[in-house]
Amino acid sequence: MDWKCVDERLIRRGELMLSLGFLKGYDLELSVMNGGKVGRLFKVTDGYVEFLAVVRYLFSMPYRQLEDFIRALNKLVSRLPLVDYSWVRRCILKLI
């Protein structure tokens, strides 16, 4: 038995894949959402809100803790805007 493979397989069971695919088309999606819009422009795309909803429900995070997750994510991907927990809550509830 190859114990190195067994060990690696057991370690990878804890791997969780969160797709950051929404980042690829973020600017395009944002420009489409803001096209022809009157008033304040959108700063956050629907794809980003869906990603945050998945994180929230997957980890059973309260909204305030999700706001801290957003801050940490912003440190890694600085082009993602900072938003507060009440705004995220309203947007996630609109998706449901």
Steps between C-alpha positions, in 0.01 A plus 500: 500500500630846407464687827601830348200484262268392783623786716455753218147373430407539868640852507314603185169393650512825696556707188220735417475657160359848481492624146619852441384474139275803545818712498574423134198685367457739791574821308286395203207399721528829688499706181194310371317558829584871490422547129224757466454521876379828646618592847766336713696233313531144620833409662430131562392240247234235544770234459686636801181504708432138401855408605447668838167320544671165439771583755242613753281191474786253459669613820182607687647848541309782659491812284741694722754221472445502123592869502835407655543232232439772238769717661749212492410423138549866413857478631565216253300644208508877542266576210207345688318776687442498873134473596334479839299213640158667466555568129615140442196371690258698282670382180509134605134510602413639156659191344284258696 
